[in-house]
Amino acid sequence: MDRRMILAFVLIFLILTGYPLIMQKFFPQEAPPAGAVVDRSDRSPADEAPTTVVQDDLADTAMSPEAETTQENPPKDFAESASGNPLAVVTRATPEDIVVRTPLYEMKISTQGGRVVRWDGVGFSSWQGGVVNLVPEEIPNQGVDMVQFRATDLDLGSVVYGADKERIDLVESSGSASLTLTVGLAGDLEVRKVFTFHSETYDHQVDLFVVRAGPGAQATLARVGAPEAIRLGWNQGIAPTERIQRLEAVAMRGMAQVGDELHFKKHGDLAKSEEKVSGQWRGSVRFAGLQDRYFTIVGMVPQGQGEPIEGTIRLGGDQETGTQSWSIDLPARRGVGDEIAGARLDFYVGPQEAELLESYGVGLEKSMDLGWKVFRPLTEVVLWGLKLMHNFIPNYGVIIIIFSVLTKMMFYPLTKTSTKSMKKMQELQPKLKALQEKYKDDKEKLNQATMQMYKDEKVNPMSGCLPLLVQSPVFIALYQALNHTISLRGQPFVLWISDLSQPDAITTLPFSLPFLGSDLNVLPILMSVAMYFQTKLTPTSGAGGQMAAMNTMMPLFMIFIFYNMPSGLVLYWLVNTILQGYQTWQIHRTAPGSEGAQAT
């Protein structure tokens, strides 16, 4: 029995020591949430420094970092330099917000910088009341758009465009609609930013063009060179949408796919050294964006138009405000007619649903956080199974209970073997103690004799751990499914459990408990009580005080682990614990020579 106790304590030790590592992995110290307005004029130009490439024509080409050294002292901000600048803005407009309504969302676009300043998701309720808004209330006062000519760059982040519409409403009418923002430049050029919206999808297209607006355009191009690259992106961050913002901050991250490589920058990186904050990748650009637990804001490079599009993706952020950002530098494609050059980016702002993301054909679904790579296939299977059952059972809480029953039935042979092995280990206690007494001065011989006894009796001392070890991947997969899949967001169960993706707070205490918070969550307490009584169903005679202490402390320890986890996950473990207790009782009740046996 002592050996089994030692093995059990080793397992608990691994859990206890591994838990801080897991918490550091999933719950690191985070940077402050996004929100404060920042004066970008005081910011270091390192992240914003443009890169250009010398090219003799308008063939599709992206910016090259090496090209910076080919220019002799180019002006850093041509649009604000001396009078006579052909790229100076000459049209004047007052900033205003354009409202876009579709059956799926309502969006506000500011004509200053052509930025999205609000996005409300229809049908997605917010814990603060109303619907989810993915754009922080306080955001940077300029965007990231830029046209990179051969000789200089035109920063469009803070220009005020004129708009051809005051409002777009696709709620009552199906189809698509466009919004054109225009700003005139001194050298007979115009910049047009065209948004195209659709009534039935979350995506919208953004086209940015440089257009001839008069006879002086050719002279301007001779002076500043042709547009070679266009930068589009998002620097507004992504607003927290869930009540427990610590879990939100952990899930927030920037993402980019260049070629076949997927890159991430965690929100927590903003609290680290500056080199950890940003990343830059050049190659065949596919998409870049931001995501949290359930929503994403991403820009996709249109594919299927011949050769892969070479460009540069940057992921960055502001360490002071905790606002993450992304941008994509695209080659300026040759225009038609008066259009000199332009670029397009397809934006998706909406929920992270695998089927929706997969439909765009750029691999967006692979960016979903479904856990470590080794567990991802199992998470996808679990998610598929939950959704399949939801076609027939409307309540996800009932589905989780059924899922628990099915997994316990599936693992019952292991449970039965494990329980019988533990009972056999109990019966071997007298022999084990005799060996300990016989070889008390020779540990090597004691180990050899003990292992020989296990072999002769056909007992595996590790078999008691098998059910837990085998079920752990299922548990991790279910955790990822509940924690990052929007299908379960806002799904109620019964009574006070109104959202299976959140802790089941029944009330808020007037004080905060250490490590737990101020919410009173009931399911973790019920789970701990069930676990305590489940340990009483396992015979522990001869185990000594250590095992009894462990059986008492482990349920209390599990409260701290599960207290702020999604209630759906705690419900699964509660049902699993009850079923485990019943199976243990049933096995001992029917085992030969154990009739009437009871826990001690």
Secondary structure in CASP SS format (residue, H / E / C, confidence):
PFRMAT SS
TARGET T0000
AUTHOR 0000-0000-0000
METHOD secondary structure of the structure
MODEL  1
M C 1.00
D H 1.00
R H 1.00
R H 1.00
M H 1.00
I H 1.00
L H 1.00
A H 1.00
F H 1.00
V H 1.00
L H 1.00
I H 1.00
F H 1.00
L H 1.00
I H 1.00
L H 1.00
T H 1.00
G H 1.00
Y H 1.00
P H 1.00
L H 1.00
I H 1.00
M H 1.00
Q H 1.00
K H 1.00
F H 1.00
F C 1.00
P C 1.00
Q C 1.00
E C 1.00
A C 1.00
P C 1.00
P C 1.00
A C 1.00
G C 1.00
A C 1.00
V C 1.00
V C 1.00
D C 1.00
R H 1.00
S H 1.00
D H 1.00
R C 1.00
S C 1.00
P C 1.00
A C 1.00
D C 1.00
E C 1.00
A C 1.00
P C 1.00
T C 1.00
T C 1.00
V C 1.00
V C 1.00
Q C 1.00
D C 1.00
D C 1.00
L C 1.00
A C 1.00
D C 1.00
T C 1.00
A C 1.00
M C 1.00
S C 1.00
P H 1.00
E H 1.00
A H 1.00
E H 1.00
T H 1.00
T H 1.00
Q C 1.00
E C 1.00
N C 1.00
P C 1.00
P C 1.00
K C 1.00
D C 1.00
F H 1.00
A H 1.00
E H 1.00
S C 1.00
A C 1.00
S C 1.00
G C 1.00
N C 1.00
P C 1.00
L C 1.00
A C 1.00
V E 1.00
V C 1.00
T C 1.00
R C 1.00
A C 1.00
T C 1.00
P C 1.00
E C 1.00
D E 1.00
I E 1.00
V E 1.00
V E 1.00
R E 1.00
T C 1.00
P C 1.00
L C 1.00
Y E 1.00
E E 1.00
M E 1.00
K E 1.00
I E 1.00
S E 1.00
T C 1.00
Q E 1.00
G C 1.00
G C 1.00
R E 1.00
V E 1.00
V E 1.00
R E 1.00
W E 1.00
D E 1.00
G E 1.00
V E 1.00
G E 1.00
F E 1.00
S E 1.00
S C 1.00
W C 1.00
Q C 1.00
G C 1.00
G C 1.00
V E 1.00
V E 1.00
N E 1.00
L C 1.00
V C 1.00
P C 1.00
E C 1.00
E C 1.00
I C 1.00
P C 1.00
N C 1.00
Q C 1.00
G C 1.00
V C 1.00
D C 1.00
M E 1.00
V E 1.00
Q E 1.00
F E 1.00
R C 1.00
A C 1.00
T C 1.00
D E 1.00
L E 1.00
D E 1.00
L C 1.00
G C 1.00
S C 1.00
V C 1.00
V E 1.00
Y C 1.00
G E 1.00
A E 1.00
D C 1.00
K C 1.00
E C 1.00
R E 1.00
I E 1.00
D E 1.00
L C 1.00
V C 1.00
E C 1.00
S C 1.00
S C 1.00
G C 1.00
S E 1.00
A E 1.00
S E 1.00
L E 1.00
T E 1.00
L E 1.00
T E 1.00
V E 1.00
G E 1.00
L E 1.00
A C 1.00
G C 1.00
D C 1.00
L E 1.00
E E 1.00
V E 1.00
R E 1.00
K E 1.00
V E 1.00
F E 1.00
T E 1.00
F E 1.00
H E 1.00
S C 1.00
E C 1.00
T C 1.00
Y C 1.00
D E 1.00
H E 1.00
Q E 1.00
V E 1.00
D E 1.00
L E 1.00
F E 1.00
V E 1.00
V E 1.00
R E 1.00
A C 1.00
G C 1.00
P C 1.00
G C 1.00
A H 1.00
Q H 1.00
A H 1.00
T H 1.00
L H 1.00
A H 1.00
R H 1.00
V H 1.00
G C 1.00
A C 1.00
P E 1.00
E E 1.00
A E 1.00
I E 1.00
R E 1.00
L E 1.00
G E 1.00
W E 1.00
N C 1.00
Q C 1.00
G C 1.00
I C 1.00
A C 1.00
P C 1.00
T C 1.00
E C 1.00
R C 1.00
I C 1.00
Q H 1.00
R H 1.00
L H 1.00
E H 1.00
A H 1.00
V H 1.00
A H 1.00
M C 1.00
R E 1.00
G E 1.00
M E 1.00
A E 1.00
Q E 1.00
V E 1.00
G C 1.00
D C 1.00
E E 1.00
L E 1.00
H E 1.00
F E 1.00
K E 1.00
K E 1.00
H H 1.00
G H 1.00
D H 1.00
L H 1.00
A H 1.00
K C 1.00
S C 1.00
E H 1.00
E H 1.00
K H 1.00
V H 1.00
S C 1.00
G E 1.00
Q E 1.00
W E 1.00
R E 1.00
G E 1.00
S E 1.00
V E 1.00
R E 1.00
F E 1.00
A E 1.00
G E 1.00
L E 1.00
Q E 1.00
D C 1.00
R C 1.00
Y C 1.00
F E 1.00
T E 1.00
I E 1.00
V E 1.00
G E 1.00
M E 1.00
V C 1.00
P C 1.00
Q C 1.00
G C 1.00
Q C 1.00
G C 1.00
E C 1.00
P C 1.00
I C 1.00
E E 1.00
G E 1.00
T E 1.00
I E 1.00
R E 1.00
L E 1.00
G E 1.00
G E 1.00
D E 1.00
Q C 1.00
E C 1.00
T C 1.00
G C 1.00
T E 1.00
Q E 1.00
S E 1.00
W E 1.00
S E 1.00
I E 1.00
D E 1.00
L E 1.00
P E 1.00
A C 1.00
R E 1.00
R E 1.00
G C 1.00
V C 1.00
G C 1.00
D C 1.00
E E 1.00
I E 1.00
A E 1.00
G E 1.00
A E 1.00
R E 1.00
L E 1.00
D E 1.00
F E 1.00
Y E 1.00
V E 1.00
G E 1.00
P E 1.00
Q C 1.00
E C 1.00
A H 1.00
E H 1.00
L H 1.00
L H 1.00
E H 1.00
S C 1.00
Y C 1.00
G C 1.00
V C 1.00
G C 1.00
L H 1.00
E H 1.00
K H 1.00
S H 1.00
M C 1.00
D C 1.00
L C 1.00
G C 1.00
W C 1.00
K C 1.00
V C 1.00
F C 1.00
R H 1.00
P H 1.00
L H 1.00
T H 1.00
E H 1.00
V H 1.00
V H 1.00
L H 1.00
W H 1.00
G H 1.00
L H 1.00
K H 1.00
L H 1.00
M H 1.00
H H 1.00
N C 1.00
F C 1.00
I C 1.00
P C 1.00
N C 1.00
Y H 1.00
G H 1.00
V H 1.00
I H 1.00
I H 1.00
I H 1.00
I H 1.00
F H 1.00
S H 1.00
V H 1.00
L H 1.00
T H 1.00
K H 1.00
M H 1.00
M H 1.00
F C 1.00
Y H 1.00
P H 1.00
L H 1.00
T H 1.00
K H 1.00
T H 1.00
S H 1.00
T H 1.00
K H 1.00
S H 1.00
M H 1.00
K H 1.00
K H 1.00
M H 1.00
Q H 1.00
E H 1.00
L C 1.00
Q H 1.00
P H 1.00
K H 1.00
L H 1.00
K H 1.00
A H 1.00
L H 1.00
Q H 1.00
E H 1.00
K H 1.00
Y C 1.00
K C 1.00
D C 1.00
D C 1.00
K H 1.00
E H 1.00
K H 1.00
L H 1.00
N H 1.00
Q H 1.00
A H 1.00
T H 1.00
M H 1.00
Q H 1.00
M H 1.00
Y H 1.00
K H 1.00
D H 1.00
E H 1.00
K C 1.00
V C 1.00
N C 1.00
P C 1.00
M C 1.00
S H 1.00
G H 1.00
C H 1.00
L H 1.00
P H 1.00
L H 1.00
L H 1.00
V H 1.00
Q H 1.00
S H 1.00
P H 1.00
V H 1.00
F H 1.00
I H 1.00
A H 1.00
L H 1.00
Y H 1.00
Q H 1.00
A H 1.00
L H 1.00
N H 1.00
H H 1.00
T C 1.00
I H 1.00
S H 1.00
L H 1.00
R C 1.00
G C 1.00
Q C 1.00
P C 1.00
F C 1.00
V C 1.00
L C 1.00
W C 1.00
I C 1.00
S C 1.00
D C 1.00
L C 1.00
S C 1.00
Q C 1.00
P C 1.00
D C 1.00
A E 1.00
I E 1.00
T E 1.00
T E 1.00
L E 1.00
P E 1.00
F E 1.00
S E 1.00
L E 1.00
P C 1.00
F C 1.00
L C 1.00
G E 1.00
S E 1.00
D E 1.00
L E 1.00
N E 1.00
V H 1.00
L H 1.00
P H 1.00
I H 1.00
L H 1.00
M H 1.00
S H 1.00
V H 1.00
A H 1.00
M H 1.00
Y H 1.00
F H 1.00
Q H 1.00
T H 1.00
K H 1.00
L C 1.00
T C 1.00
P C 1.00
T C 1.00
S C 1.00
G C 1.00
A C 1.00
G H 1.00
G H 1.00
Q H 1.00
M H 1.00
A H 1.00
A H 1.00
M H 1.00
N H 1.00
T H 1.00
M H 1.00
M H 1.00
P H 1.00
L H 1.00
F H 1.00
M H 1.00
I H 1.00
F H 1.00
I H 1.00
F H 1.00
Y C 1.00
N C 1.00
M C 1.00
P C 1.00
S H 1.00
G H 1.00
L H 1.00
V H 1.00
L H 1.00
Y H 1.00
W H 1.00
L H 1.00
V H 1.00
N H 1.00
T H 1.00
I H 1.00
L H 1.00
Q H 1.00
G H 1.00
Y H 1.00
Q H 1.00
T H 1.00
W H 1.00
Q H 1.00
I H 1.00
H H 1.00
R H 1.00
T H 1.00
A C 1.00
P C 1.00
G C 1.00
S C 1.00
E C 1.00
G C 1.00
A C 1.00
Q C 1.00
A C 1.00
T C 1.00
END
